[in-house]
């Protein structure tokens, strides 16, 4: 693979993939983050809304 070496490869640069890569990096692992798109962010990189405000809360 072009001479790259890493401890872990994370496939998908959406929110979960970036969180996994960050968590591994914080534990001292070398990480390769791979995505099919040029921009990271997964579905959120192209999301849009017409709402002026919204809230997110935990379910109980």
PDB file of N, CA, C and O in Angstrom:
ATOM      1  N   UNK A   1       0.844  -1.191   0.000  1.00  0.00           N
ATOM      2  CA  UNK A   1       0.000   0.000   0.000  1.00  0.00           C
ATOM      3  C   UNK A   1       0.878   1.239   0.000  1.00  0.00           C
ATOM      4  O   UNK A   1       0.858   2.009   0.960  1.00  0.00           O
ATOM      5  N   UNK A   2       1.615   1.435  -1.017  1.00  0.00           N
ATOM      6  CA  UNK A   2       2.441   2.625  -1.186  1.00  0.00           C
ATOM      7  C   UNK A   2       3.397   2.886  -0.042  1.00  0.00           C
ATOM      8  O   UNK A   2       3.792   4.032   0.172  1.00  0.00           O
ATOM      9  N   UNK A   3       3.780   1.869   0.694  1.00  0.00           N
ATOM     10  CA  UNK A   3       4.750   2.034   1.760  1.00  0.00           C
ATOM     11  C   UNK A   3       4.209   2.604   3.052  1.00  0.00           C
ATOM     12  O   UNK A   3       4.991   2.932   3.945  1.00  0.00           O
ATOM     13  N   UNK A   4       2.894   2.736   3.186  1.00  0.00           N
ATOM     14  CA  UNK A   4       2.311   3.245   4.425  1.00  0.00           C
ATOM     15  C   UNK A   4       2.246   2.133   5.465  1.00  0.00           C
ATOM     16  O   UNK A   4       1.989   0.974   5.140  1.00  0.00           O
ATOM     17  N   UNK A   5       2.477   2.495   6.690  1.00  0.00           N
ATOM     18  CA  UNK A   5       2.367   1.545   7.792  1.00  0.00           C
ATOM     19  C   UNK A   5       1.632   2.230   8.932  1.00  0.00           C
ATOM     20  O   UNK A   5       1.903   3.390   9.242  1.00  0.00           O
ATOM     21  N   UNK A   6       0.706   1.516   9.556  1.00  0.00           N
ATOM     22  CA  UNK A   6      -0.043   2.091  10.676  1.00  0.00           C
ATOM     23  C   UNK A   6      -0.521   0.963  11.582  1.00  0.00           C
ATOM     24  O   UNK A   6      -0.525  -0.208  11.201  1.00  0.00           O
ATOM     25  N   UNK A   7      -0.921   1.344  12.787  1.00  0.00           N
ATOM     26  CA  UNK A   7      -1.460   0.365  13.732  1.00  0.00           C
ATOM     27  C   UNK A   7      -2.903   0.002  13.397  1.00  0.00           C
ATOM     28  O   UNK A   7      -3.330  -1.133  13.609  1.00  0.00           O
ATOM     29  N   UNK A   8      -3.653   0.971  12.872  1.00  0.00           N
ATOM     30  CA  UNK A   8      -5.071   0.737  12.581  1.00  0.00           C
ATOM     31  C   UNK A   8      -5.495   1.550  11.367  1.00  0.00           C
ATOM     32  O   UNK A   8      -5.000   2.654  11.143  1.00  0.00           O
ATOM     33  N   UNK A   9      -6.403   1.001  10.597  1.00  0.00           N
ATOM     34  CA  UNK A   9      -7.019   1.723   9.487  1.00  0.00           C
ATOM     35  C   UNK A   9      -8.503   1.847   9.794  1.00  0.00           C
ATOM     36  O   UNK A   9      -9.170   0.855  10.090  1.00  0.00           O
ATOM     37  N   UNK A  10      -9.011   3.057   9.723  1.00  0.00           N
ATOM     38  CA  UNK A  10     -10.432   3.308   9.945  1.00  0.00           C
ATOM     39  C   UNK A  10     -11.046   3.641   8.597  1.00  0.00           C
ATOM     40  O   UNK A  10     -10.607   4.564   7.911  1.00  0.00           O
ATOM     41  N   UNK A  11     -12.064   2.882   8.226  1.00  0.00           N
ATOM     42  CA  UNK A  11     -12.731   3.077   6.940  1.00  0.00           C
ATOM     43  C   UNK A  11     -13.981   3.916   7.171  1.00  0.00           C
ATOM     44  O   UNK A  11     -14.890   3.504   7.892  1.00  0.00           O
ATOM     45  N   UNK A  12     -14.021   5.082   6.560  1.00  0.00           N
ATOM     46  CA  UNK A  12     -15.159   5.985   6.700  1.00  0.00           C
ATOM     47  C   UNK A  12     -14.806   7.172   7.570  1.00  0.00           C
ATOM     48  O   UNK A  12     -14.467   7.013   8.743  1.00  0.00           O
ATOM     49  N   UNK A  13     -14.885   8.372   6.993  1.00  0.00           N
ATOM     50  CA  UNK A  13     -14.504   9.586   7.711  1.00  0.00           C
ATOM     51  C   UNK A  13     -15.721  10.392   8.143  1.00  0.00           C
ATOM     52  O   UNK A  13     -15.687  11.621   8.191  1.00  0.00           O
ATOM     53  N   UNK A  14     -16.799   9.673   8.459  1.00  0.00           N
ATOM     54  CA  UNK A  14     -17.961  10.334   9.045  1.00  0.00           C
ATOM     55  C   UNK A  14     -17.701  10.577  10.524  1.00  0.00           C
ATOM     56  O   UNK A  14     -16.579  10.396  10.995  1.00  0.00           O
ATOM     57  N   UNK A  15     -18.711  10.978  11.245  1.00  0.00           N
ATOM     58  CA  UNK A  15     -18.554  11.289  12.667  1.00  0.00           C
ATOM     59  C   UNK A  15     -18.002  10.104  13.462  1.00  0.00           C
ATOM     60  O   UNK A  15     -17.092  10.276  14.273  1.00  0.00           O
ATOM     61  N   UNK A  16     -18.540   8.915  13.237  1.00  0.00           N
ATOM     62  CA  UNK A  16     -18.090   7.733  13.984  1.00  0.00           C
ATOM     63  C   UNK A  16     -16.659   7.350  13.613  1.00  0.00           C
ATOM     64  O   UNK A  16     -15.864   7.000  14.485  1.00  0.00           O
ATOM     65  N   UNK A  17     -16.330   7.417  12.321  1.00  0.00           N
ATOM     66  CA  UNK A  17     -14.981   7.089  11.886  1.00  0.00           C
ATOM     67  C   UNK A  17     -13.953   8.056  12.448  1.00  0.00           C
ATOM     68  O   UNK A  17     -12.882   7.644  12.894  1.00  0.00           O
ATOM     69  N   UNK A  18     -14.279   9.344  12.427  1.00  0.00           N
ATOM     70  CA  UNK A  18     -13.353  10.339  12.981  1.00  0.00           C
ATOM     71  C   UNK A  18     -13.206  10.170  14.490  1.00  0.00           C
ATOM     72  O   UNK A  18     -12.109  10.333  15.023  1.00  0.00           O
ATOM     73  N   UNK A  19     -14.291   9.846  15.180  1.00  0.00           N
ATOM     74  CA  UNK A  19     -14.218   9.617  16.624  1.00  0.00           C
ATOM     75  C   UNK A  19     -13.358   8.399  16.933  1.00  0.00           C
ATOM     76  O   UNK A  19     -12.567   8.419  17.876  1.00  0.00           O
ATOM     77  N   UNK A  20     -13.510   7.341  16.147  1.00  0.00           N
ATOM     78  CA  UNK A  20     -12.703   6.138  16.354  1.00  0.00           C
ATOM     79  C   UNK A  20     -11.230   6.428  16.100  1.00  0.00           C
ATOM     80  O   UNK A  20     -10.371   6.002  16.872  1.00  0.00           O
ATOM     81  N   UNK A  21     -10.931   7.151  15.023  1.00  0.00           N
ATOM     82  CA  UNK A  21      -9.547   7.493  14.707  1.00  0.00           C
ATOM     83  C   UNK A  21      -8.933   8.361  15.797  1.00  0.00           C
ATOM     84  O   UNK A  21      -7.783   8.147  16.181  1.00  0.00           O
ATOM     85  N   UNK A  22      -9.675   9.328  16.297  1.00  0.00           N
ATOM     86  CA  UNK A  22      -9.177  10.190  17.367  1.00  0.00           C
ATOM     87  C   UNK A  22      -8.915   9.397  18.634  1.00  0.00           C
ATOM     88  O   UNK A  22      -7.893   9.586  19.294  1.00  0.00           O
ATOM     89  N   UNK A  23      -9.840   8.509  18.973  1.00  0.00           N
ATOM     90  CA  UNK A  23      -9.679   7.681  20.171  1.00  0.00           C
ATOM     91  C   UNK A  23      -8.427   6.809  20.079  1.00  0.00           C
ATOM     92  O   UNK A  23      -7.674   6.695  21.046  1.00  0.00           O
ATOM     93  N   UNK A  24      -8.210   6.201  18.927  1.00  0.00           N
ATOM     94  CA  UNK A  24      -7.009   5.382  18.728  1.00  0.00           C
ATOM     95  C   UNK A  24      -5.743   6.241  18.812  1.00  0.00           C
ATOM     96  O   UNK A  24      -4.756   5.848  19.433  1.00  0.00           O
ATOM     97  N   UNK A  25      -5.785   7.408  18.183  1.00  0.00           N
ATOM     98  CA  UNK A  25      -4.629   8.313  18.208  1.00  0.00           C
ATOM     99  C   UNK A  25      -4.297   8.746  19.638  1.00  0.00           C
ATOM    100  O   UNK A  25      -3.129   8.806  20.022  1.00  0.00           O
ATOM    101  N   UNK A  26      -5.329   9.043  20.413  1.00  0.00           N
ATOM    102  CA  UNK A  26      -5.124   9.454  21.810  1.00  0.00           C
ATOM    103  C   UNK A  26      -4.525   8.329  22.647  1.00  0.00           C
ATOM    104  O   UNK A  26      -3.927   8.586  23.692  1.00  0.00           O
ATOM    105  N   UNK A  27      -4.679   7.096  22.201  1.00  0.00           N
ATOM    106  CA  UNK A  27      -4.094   5.936  22.889  1.00  0.00           C
ATOM    107  C   UNK A  27      -2.710   5.582  22.327  1.00  0.00           C
ATOM    108  O   UNK A  27      -2.150   4.530  22.635  1.00  0.00           O
ATOM    109  N   UNK A  28      -2.177   6.482  21.500  1.00  0.00           N
ATOM    110  CA  UNK A  28      -0.829   6.301  21.004  1.00  0.00           C
ATOM    111  C   UNK A  28      -0.689   5.460  19.749  1.00  0.00           C
ATOM    112  O   UNK A  28       0.423   5.083  19.381  1.00  0.00           O
ATOM    113  N   UNK A  29      -1.785   5.164  19.094  1.00  0.00           N
ATOM    114  CA  UNK A  29      -1.754   4.354  17.880  1.00  0.00           C
ATOM    115  C   UNK A  29      -1.607   5.242  16.652  1.00  0.00           C
ATOM    116  O   UNK A  29      -2.112   6.363  16.621  1.00  0.00           O
ATOM    117  N   UNK A  30      -0.915   4.735  15.646  1.00  0.00           N
ATOM    118  CA  UNK A  30      -0.874   5.440  14.363  1.00  0.00           C
ATOM    119  C   UNK A  30      -2.083   4.974  13.564  1.00  0.00           C
ATOM    120  O   UNK A  30      -2.369   3.780  13.483  1.00  0.00           O
ATOM    121  N   UNK A  31      -2.782   5.928  12.980  1.00  0.00           N
ATOM    122  CA  UNK A  31      -4.071   5.636  12.349  1.00  0.00           C
ATOM    123  C   UNK A  31      -4.109   6.183  10.934  1.00  0.00           C
ATOM    124  O   UNK A  31      -3.644   7.291  10.666  1.00  0.00           O
ATOM    125  N   UNK A  32      -4.672   5.389  10.032  1.00  0.00           N
ATOM    126  CA  UNK A  32      -4.945   5.843   8.676  1.00  0.00           C
ATOM    127  C   UNK A  32      -6.456   5.925   8.541  1.00  0.00           C
ATOM    128  O   UNK A  32      -7.159   4.933   8.737  1.00  0.00           O
ATOM    129  N   UNK A  33      -6.953   7.110   8.205  1.00  0.00           N
ATOM    130  CA  UNK A  33      -8.390   7.336   8.034  1.00  0.00           C
ATOM    131  C   UNK A  33      -8.673   7.367   6.536  1.00  0.00           C
ATOM    132  O   UNK A  33      -8.131   8.202   5.811  1.00  0.00           O
ATOM    133  N   UNK A  34      -9.522   6.454   6.077  1.00  0.00           N
ATOM    134  CA  UNK A  34      -9.778   6.290   4.645  1.00  0.00           C
ATOM    135  C   UNK A  34     -11.254   6.562   4.348  1.00  0.00           C
ATOM    136  O   UNK A  34     -12.144   6.048   5.025  1.00  0.00           O
ATOM    137  N   UNK A  35     -11.490   7.377   3.327  1.00  0.00           N
ATOM    138  CA  UNK A  35     -12.858   7.660   2.916  1.00  0.00           C
ATOM    139  C   UNK A  35     -12.904   7.779   1.406  1.00  0.00           C
ATOM    140  O   UNK A  35     -11.902   8.129   0.783  1.00  0.00           O
ATOM    141  N   UNK A  36     -14.037   7.496   0.817  1.00  0.00           N
ATOM    142  CA  UNK A  36     -14.165   7.562  -0.641  1.00  0.00           C
ATOM    143  C   UNK A  36     -14.324   8.997  -1.149  1.00  0.00           C
ATOM    144  O   UNK A  36     -14.083   9.273  -2.324  1.00  0.00           O
ATOM    145  N   UNK A  37     -14.723   9.896  -0.272  1.00  0.00           N
ATOM    146  CA  UNK A  37     -14.936  11.286  -0.673  1.00  0.00           C
ATOM    147  C   UNK A  37     -13.696  12.128  -0.413  1.00  0.00           C
ATOM    148  O   UNK A  37     -12.827  11.736   0.366  1.00  0.00           O
ATOM    149  N   UNK A  38     -13.611  13.289  -1.066  1.00  0.00           N
ATOM    150  CA  UNK A  38     -12.492  14.203  -0.839  1.00  0.00           C
ATOM    151  C   UNK A  38     -12.602  14.884   0.521  1.00  0.00           C
ATOM    152  O   UNK A  38     -11.595  15.083   1.202  1.00  0.00           O
ATOM    153  N   UNK A  39     -13.817  15.238   0.915  1.00  0.00           N
ATOM    154  CA  UNK A  39     -14.041  15.941   2.182  1.00  0.00           C
ATOM    155  C   UNK A  39     -14.478  14.958   3.256  1.00  0.00           C
ATOM    156  O   UNK A  39     -15.253  14.038   2.994  1.00  0.00           O
ATOM    157  N   UNK A  40     -13.973  15.163   4.467  1.00  0.00           N
ATOM    158  CA  UNK A  40     -14.393  14.324   5.586  1.00  0.00           C
ATOM    159  C   UNK A  40     -15.745  14.814   6.092  1.00  0.00           C
ATOM    160  O   UNK A  40     -16.160  15.933   5.793  1.00  0.00           O
ATOM    161  N   UNK A  41     -16.423  13.972   6.854  1.00  0.00           N
ATOM    162  CA  UNK A  41     -17.682  14.374   7.455  1.00  0.00           C
ATOM    163  C   UNK A  41     -18.842  13.453   7.148  1.00  0.00           C
ATOM    164  O   UNK A  41     -19.905  13.580   7.756  1.00  0.00           O
ATOM    165  N   UNK A  42     -18.662  12.521   6.213  1.00  0.00           N
ATOM    166  CA  UNK A  42     -19.742  11.589   5.899  1.00  0.00           C
ATOM    167  C   UNK A  42     -20.994  12.311   5.453  1.00  0.00           C
ATOM    168  O   UNK A  42     -20.925  13.280   4.698  1.00  0.00           O
ATOM    169  N   UNK A  43     -22.132  11.843   5.914  1.00  0.00           N
ATOM    170  CA  UNK A  43     -23.414  12.442   5.535  1.00  0.00           C
ATOM    171  C   UNK A  43     -23.549  13.876   6.014  1.00  0.00           C
ATOM    172  O   UNK A  43     -24.246  14.678   5.392  1.00  0.00           O
ATOM    173  N   UNK A  44     -22.892  14.202   7.109  1.00  0.00           N
ATOM    174  CA  UNK A  44     -23.027  15.552   7.653  1.00  0.00           C
ATOM    175  C   UNK A  44     -22.330  16.598   6.799  1.00  0.00           C
ATOM    176  O   UNK A  44     -22.610  17.788   6.940  1.00  0.00           O
ATOM    177  N   UNK A  45     -21.427  16.182   5.917  1.00  0.00           N
ATOM    178  CA  UNK A  45     -20.740  17.165   5.075  1.00  0.00           C
ATOM    179  C   UNK A  45     -21.659  17.749   4.016  1.00  0.00           C
ATOM    180  O   UNK A  45     -21.344  18.777   3.415  1.00  0.00           O
ATOM    181  N   UNK A  46     -22.800  17.099   3.783  1.00  0.00           N
ATOM    182  CA  UNK A  46     -23.730  17.612   2.783  1.00  0.00           C
ATOM    183  C   UNK A  46     -25.121  17.841   3.359  1.00  0.00           C
ATOM    184  O   UNK A  46     -26.073  18.049   2.607  1.00  0.00           O
ATOM    185  N   UNK A  47     -25.249  17.805   4.664  1.00  0.00           N
ATOM    186  CA  UNK A  47     -26.560  17.990   5.289  1.00  0.00           C
ATOM    187  C   UNK A  47     -26.952  19.465   5.273  1.00  0.00           C
ATOM    188  O   UNK A  47     -26.102  20.353   5.345  1.00  0.00           O
ATOM    189  N   UNK A  48     -28.231  19.699   5.179  1.00  0.00           N
ATOM    190  CA  UNK A  48     -28.726  21.070   5.252  1.00  0.00           C
ATOM    191  C   UNK A  48     -30.052  21.063   5.984  1.00  0.00           C
ATOM    192  O   UNK A  48     -30.721  20.035   6.091  1.00  0.00           O
ATOM    193  N   UNK A  49     -30.411  22.214   6.478  1.00  0.00           N
ATOM    194  CA  UNK A  49     -31.684  22.340   7.185  1.00  0.00           C
ATOM    195  C   UNK A  49     -32.247  23.731   6.950  1.00  0.00           C
ATOM    196  O   UNK A  49     -31.508  24.677   6.678  1.00  0.00           O
ATOM    197  N   UNK A  50     -33.553  23.843   7.059  1.00  0.00           N
ATOM    198  CA  UNK A  50     -34.178  25.150   6.953  1.00  0.00           C
ATOM    199  C   UNK A  50     -34.580  25.650   8.330  1.00  0.00           C
ATOM    200  O   UNK A  50     -35.067  26.773   8.463  1.00  0.00           O
ATOM    201  N   UNK A  51     -34.384  24.831   9.353  1.00  0.00           N
ATOM    202  CA  UNK A  51     -34.739  25.218  10.717  1.00  0.00           C
ATOM    203  C   UNK A  51     -33.775  26.287  11.213  1.00  0.00           C
ATOM    204  O   UNK A  51     -32.578  26.238  10.930  1.00  0.00           O
ATOM    205  N   UNK A  52     -34.304  27.246  11.951  1.00  0.00           N
ATOM    206  CA  UNK A  52     -33.444  28.294  12.491  1.00  0.00           C
ATOM    207  C   UNK A  52     -32.811  27.854  13.804  1.00  0.00           C
ATOM    208  O   UNK A  52     -31.755  28.363  14.180  1.00  0.00           O
ATOM    209  N   UNK A  53     -33.438  26.921  14.505  1.00  0.00           N
ATOM    210  CA  UNK A  53     -32.882  26.419  15.763  1.00  0.00           C
ATOM    211  C   UNK A  53     -33.486  25.056  16.060  1.00  0.00           C
ATOM    212  O   UNK A  53     -34.624  24.773  15.686  1.00  0.00           O
ATOM    213  N   UNK A  54     -32.728  24.232  16.725  1.00  0.00           N
ATOM    214  CA  UNK A  54     -33.235  22.940  17.137  1.00  0.00           C
ATOM    215  C   UNK A  54     -32.413  22.491  18.339  1.00  0.00           C
ATOM    216  O   UNK A  54     -31.337  23.032  18.593  1.00  0.00           O
ATOM    217  N   UNK A  55     -32.913  21.509  19.074  1.00  0.00           N
ATOM    218  CA  UNK A  55     -32.187  20.997  20.223  1.00  0.00           C
ATOM    219  C   UNK A  55     -32.119  19.482  20.142  1.00  0.00           C
ATOM    220  O   UNK A  55     -32.986  18.830  19.561  1.00  0.00           O
ATOM    221  N   UNK A  56     -31.080  18.947  20.732  1.00  0.00           N
ATOM    222  CA  UNK A  56     -30.895  17.515  20.801  1.00  0.00           C
ATOM    223  C   UNK A  56     -30.808  17.150  22.267  1.00  0.00           C
ATOM    224  O   UNK A  56     -30.003  17.720  23.004  1.00  0.00           O
ATOM    225  N   UNK A  57     -31.626  16.205  22.699  1.00  0.00           N
ATOM    226  CA  UNK A  57     -31.587  15.793  24.103  1.00  0.00           C
ATOM    227  C   UNK A  57     -31.521  14.269  24.193  1.00  0.00           C
ATOM    228  O   UNK A  57     -31.909  13.554  23.270  1.00  0.00           O
ATOM    229  N   UNK A  58     -31.019  13.800  25.328  1.00  0.00           N
ATOM    230  CA  UNK A  58     -30.933  12.369  25.558  1.00  0.00           C
ATOM    231  C   UNK A  58     -32.305  11.804  25.867  1.00  0.00           C
ATOM    232  O   UNK A  58     -33.148  12.470  26.469  1.00  0.00           O
ATOM    233  N   UNK A  59     -32.516  10.575  25.449  1.00  0.00           N
ATOM    234  CA  UNK A  59     -33.768   9.880  25.793  1.00  0.00           C
ATOM    235  C   UNK A  59     -33.615   9.287  27.188  1.00  0.00           C
ATOM    236  O   UNK A  59     -32.524   8.870  27.577  1.00  0.00           O
ATOM    237  N   UNK A  60     -34.692   9.252  27.925  1.00  0.00           N
ATOM    238  CA  UNK A  60     -34.633   8.644  29.254  1.00  0.00           C
ATOM    239  C   UNK A  60     -35.381   7.354  29.301  1.00  0.00           C
ATOM    240  O   UNK A  60     -35.432   6.708  30.348  1.00  0.00           O
TER     241      UNK A  60
END
